Amino acid sequence: MGGKTAATPLRDADLPSDAVLLVGHGTRDPAGTEEFFQLASILAERLAPLPVEGCLLEFQQPTIPAAWRALVRRGAKQIRVAPLLLFAAGHARSDIPDAVAACAAETPGVRYSQSGPLSRAPTIIALLSSRIEQAADREAIQIDESVALLMVGRGSYDPCAKADMRVLGEIVARRCGMPHHAVGFYAMAEPKLPDVLDEVAGRAGIRTVIVQPHLLFQGRLYDAIGNQVAEASTRHPQVRFIVADYLGPTAEVAEALVRRGFAQTPQSVT
C-alpha cells in the first residue's frame, strides 16, 4: 500500500530534474491574462532548462490540474508550486494547496513544495519604487513634501494580508523619500480608496498625490482604481492626482518568484 514518506530538501544539484508550476489568480481581462503568460515565459527563460507551466486558479485556462499533468508528462518528479500572489490569504493558504494536493494524490511519487507570496521581496520593493519615480518623471513632478504617496491594494479579509500591505507602504514611502503617505483598499478592507483619497488630498500643503495600484497586471481592477482617482480629482481640483503603473510582467517579478521558490522544502510525497 502506498503512503506518504518524509520529504527531503532539494539541493541546487537537484534543480535540473525539477519543474515549476506558476499559479496565477486569473482575470476575465484578456490583456491581464496575456501579461500573466508573458511573465510565465520570462520565468521559463530565467529558469531554463527547468520546465515551467503557467496556470490560473479561476476564469481562464489552463487549470492547475491541466498544468500539473503537463509537467508530469514532461518527466517532473519534484514540482515547485509558485503562487503568483502579492500576499498570503485564502488562495495561498487553502485554495491552491488543496488543488495541488488533489493533483499529487493522482500522481504517486511526484513531490511538491509551495513557495510563499511575493510580499515584501526586495525586487518587488525596488520595482514599486521605480514605478513611483517613473510616474513623477512622466508628469515632471519633483518629489518633495508637497507630494504624497497613496498605495492601494485589492483588499482582503485576512488581517495578515492587510497588515503586510500597510508595512509595504511604509517601506516604499521611506525608500522614495515621501514622508506623506497612506494605504487604502479597493474592497474587503478599510480604509476604502475614496475615503483615503479625500483624506490625503485634504492634508495641509499637499499639491500632488501619486496613487500606486499594487497590482500585478492590467485588468478591471486597475481601471476601476483609475476611475475612483478621476472622481477624486473632481472633488479636489486644487490637487493633482497621478496614477502610477502596476507591476507588470517584468524580470523583477520573475526574480522575486525565483528567490521565493527555491528556498522551500517539499511538503508531500505520495
Sequence and secondary structure as in RCSB ss.txt:
>XXXX:A:sequence
MGGKTAATPLRDADLPSDAVLLVGHGTRDPAGTEEFFQLASILAERLAPLPVEGCLLEFQQPTIPAAWRALVRRG
AKQIRVAPLLLFAAGHARSDIPDAVAACAAETPGVRYSQSGPLSRAPTIIALLSSRIEQAADREAIQIDESVALL
MVGRGSYDPCAKADMRVLGEIVARRCGMPHHAVGFYAMAEPKLPDVLDEVAGRAGIRTVIVQPHLLFQGRLYDAI
GNQVAEASTRHPQVRFIVADYLGPTAEVAEALVRRGFAQTPQSVT
>XXXX:A:secstr
           GGGGGGEEEEEEE   S HHHHHHHHHHHHHHHHHHTTS EEEEESSSSSS HHHHHHHHHHTT
 SEEEEEE  SS SHIIIIIHHHHHHHHHHTSTT EEEE    TT HHHHHHHHHHHHHHHHHTT   STTEEEE
EEE   S HHHHHHHHHHHHHHHHHHT SSEEEEESSSSSSBHHHHHHHHHTSTT  EEEEEE  SS SHHHHHH
HHHHHHHHHH TTSEEEE     S HHHHHHHHHHHTS    B  
